[in-house]
Each structure stands twice: as structure tokens, then as C-alpha cells.
Amino acid sequence: MAGAEHENSHRNHQHPETLTEEQAERMLTAMNEVIRAGEEMRKLRAEMIQLFAGLGWTQDRIARIADMSQPAVSKQVAKYRLGDPPPPVELSLDQYDIPWLEGRLWGLAEEISETCGETARCTREVDALARGRKRFTPQNVDALRRLVEEDLRVHRERLPAAFRAAYDTISRGLDIPAKVTPTASPSVRRTLAHRIQRDRLRDSSRA
């Protein structure tokens, strides 16, 4: 018994503080980022389900592409039907509000990352945004712009001309954004623009 007490006393003497406040803060910050990303992604999925329903897609079709049960989709649709139906979302790539342009930049950066592989400067930033470790703040968007511009310069021989043209349009738009108030949420608009931009770049590469 005395030996056990001595051992515990020795351990306490070696480690007077088992965890610092800084360590705890780092751990909780990392956890909060994961939780926040999860909550935001669930909210975004619910908004996208509402968007698809507004486009006239059946609940069975939405359930299939979302890998959800039909009752779960029905619950989401019914929840949003309690309010006014959202206005239709324009799907033209040429829109110039900030969230739409951020989504286009994100899509362009992902295409650069996939095309250039590990040598792409923007890969780490793209992964952080996609996983929710970073958010679309003005500072993070500016950082992504710089990395994309560097990749376009360094890998200009590997990247199609459409990539540079897309960046020039996006960059001008971000410098002087349109004074509009989109109806859909920023996250929905980023997601739509991200997907449409990637598809447009792939189509131009195959042409």
C-alpha cells in the first residue's frame, strides 16, 4: 500500500500538470471544427433537398441520389413546405455575387489540384475547405486566389486555356462584386457554382 502511494506521489511530482490550457484549447477547437462542419453539412444537404424538390424531382429520385431513405427525404421536404416555397435558383455560370464566385474559385482550384496532383500549390487549401477545416472567409478566399494564380503560372503548359479564362473572370468579379442579394443561402450557391464550374471546365477540356 505504501509502495502504491509512493508511486502515485512520484508520478504527480513528475507531471504536476497533466494537461495545459493551451492543449485543451487546441483539442476542443479541433473538435468544434468537426462538429461545426457536420452541422453545416447537414443543413446544406437539407437545403439542397429542398432545391431539388423545387425543381420537381420526386422524393424517390432525391432519396436515391442522396443515399437516404424516402421517409427521411419526405420529412425534410415537409419541414420546408411549412414556409413559403423558395424562388427558383438560376443555374447560369455567369453570376457575380460573392458566394457564387467563391464556389467557382473552389471548383477551379479542385480541377487544378486533380490535374496537377501533388505539385499543385492550392491542394492543401482546397482540402481544408472541402473538409470544413477552413471556412470561406475573405482571408481564406484571398489565400486561395493567390495559390490558384501561382498554379496557373507554374503549370501553364499543363492547364487548358479555359482554366486561366475562368480565373480571370472570377478574379475580376471578386474585386468588384455585383450588388445583388441572392435568394438561396451562400452555402447552396457556393455548392452549385462549384459543381457547375467543374463540369464546365471538364466539358471544355474534352472539346
PyMOL commands that set and color helices and strands:
alter all, ss='L'
color gray80, all
select helices_A, chain A and resi 2-14+21-54+59-66+70-81+98-119+123-130+138-154+161-175+186-206
alter helices_A, ss='H'
color red, helices_A
deselect
rebuild
show_as cartoon
